Amino acid sequence: MNKNEYIENVKAFNPNFVIEDWCYETLQSPTEIKNYRFYNTSVSRGIEEVPLNKVVGTSHASYIGRTWISLVKNMKRFSNCYNAENFIEFINKDSSYQNGFSYEKYGDEYFVSEGNHRNCEAKFSGLKTIATNITEHILDTKMLEAFQYLEEEGLSPKKEKEFFSPIGDENRGIFYRTSGWKINILGTTYTFKDFKAIQKFIFLYKEIEPTFFNRLKIKFKKQEKEYWFEEKRDYKSLEAVIIQYKYLRKEL
């Protein structure tokens, strides 16, 4: 369909609707939002008013990447008998429209979880808000800060691939508190059991400085080689490699 046909569909649904720039924006996937990988917990908010101008996408693969205007009368359940007037009448008198209709919230943005056709009707009816079920995803700021610190230090942090996780999960999957971490120091990979384990590493890393005395001390000390760590273990075997790494970074 071309642009004029899309506009005709909108006018057939709502003759009074004024076409705006957002109509030609594409629906995003939640995975596209900034720091998506660190929204690792969620909470049900129940029924809340959703500002429709903050609805930016959907979790439904069939609609991701399409423009909002292209959906009008072109969705599986968008019947020709629907129009803005009877849609508004329906939601004003019958709360059953909330059944199977929900959003996921990330920050101040919303994504349709269920009820894509009702969301589309609401937006093109000219409504400002609609009340329905919300699940809010919470950004783990401590974990994000840890990841960003490791990146800034050039340690290439990654999520450890889990046994049943899909290909690419280490680069795209969500970081949970129980997820394993991998970092790279001087070409060697070190693995940490979970977030507490990597936090302990960061604390140690910040504490150690590549002073002349420390470099001299490790030169004559027998080095143990360990590559997997959990919080309750001793991290002393990492001291030498941290000193060496930080010294080389300082020299660059």
QUISULSUL-V160686 format. One record per residue. N is the residue number from 1. SS is DSSP state (@ for helix, = for strand, . for the rest). NEAR is the number of other C-alpha atoms within 8 Angstrom. Layout:
N;SS;NEAR
N;SS;NEAR
This chain:
1;.;4
2;.;5
3;@;6
4;@;6
5;@;8
6;@;12
7;@;10
8;@;8
9;@;10
10;@;13
11;@;10
12;@;8
13;@;12
14;.;12
15;.;7
16;.;5
17;.;10
18;.;4
19;.;6
20;.;6
21;@;6
22;@;6
23;@;9
24;@;9
25;.;8
26;=;10
27;.;13
28;=;10
29;.;11
30;@;11
31;@;6
32;@;7
33;.;7
34;.;4
35;.;7
36;@;10
37;@;10
38;@;13
39;=;13
40;=;13
41;=;8
42;=;9
43;=;8
44;=;8
45;=;9
46;=;8
47;=;8
48;=;9
49;=;8
50;=;9
51;=;9
52;@;11
53;@;7
54;@;9
55;=;10
56;=;10
57;=;13
58;=;15
59;.;10
60;.;8
61;.;6
62;.;4
63;.;8
64;.;13
65;.;7
66;.;9
67;=;11
68;@;13
69;@;10
70;@;8
71;@;10
72;.;14
73;.;8
74;.;7
75;.;8
76;.;4
77;.;5
78;.;10
79;.;6
80;.;6
81;.;4
82;.;9
83;.;12
84;@;12
85;@;8
86;@;8
87;@;12
88;@;10
89;@;8
90;@;9
91;@;10
92;@;7
93;@;6
94;.;7
95;@;7
96;@;6
97;@;9
98;@;10
99;.;5
100;.;7
101;.;13
102;=;13
103;=;13
104;=;12
105;=;12
106;=;12
107;.;7
108;.;6
109;=;9
110;=;12
111;=;14
112;=;15
113;=;12
114;=;8
115;.;10
116;@;10
117;@;9
118;@;8
119;@;9
120;@;11
121;@;12
122;@;14
123;@;11
124;@;12
125;.;14
126;.;7
127;.;9
128;.;8
129;=;8
130;=;10
131;=;9
132;=;13
133;=;13
134;=;13
135;=;13
136;=;11
137;=;13
138;=;11
139;=;10
140;.;10
141;@;7
142;@;6
143;@;9
144;@;10
145;@;8
146;@;10
147;@;9
148;@;8
149;@;8
150;@;12
151;@;10
152;@;7
153;.;6
154;.;6
155;.;10
156;.;9
157;.;11
158;=;9
159;=;13
160;.;10
161;.;8
162;.;5
163;.;4
164;.;4
165;.;7
166;.;5
167;.;5
168;.;7
169;@;11
170;@;10
171;@;7
172;@;7
173;.;9
174;.;10
175;.;9
176;.;8
177;.;8
178;.;7
179;.;11
180;.;12
181;=;14
182;=;13
183;=;11
184;=;11
185;=;11
186;.;6
187;.;5
188;=;6
189;=;9
190;=;11
191;=;12
192;=;13
193;.;14
194;.;12
195;@;14
196;@;9
197;@;12
198;@;12
199;@;9
200;@;9
201;@;9
202;@;10
203;@;8
204;@;9
205;@;8
206;@;7
207;@;6
208;.;9
209;.;8
210;.;10
211;.;6
212;@;6
213;@;6
214;@;10
215;@;12
216;@;8
217;@;8
218;@;10
219;@;6
220;.;6
221;.;6
222;.;5
223;.;7
224;.;5
225;.;5
226;.;7
227;.;7
228;=;8
229;=;12
230;.;10
231;.;9
232;.;4
233;.;6
234;.;5
235;.;8
236;@;5
237;@;11
238;@;8
239;@;10
240;@;10
241;@;10
242;@;11
243;@;13
244;@;10
245;@;10
246;@;10
247;@;9
248;@;8
249;@;7
250;@;6
251;@;5
252;.;4
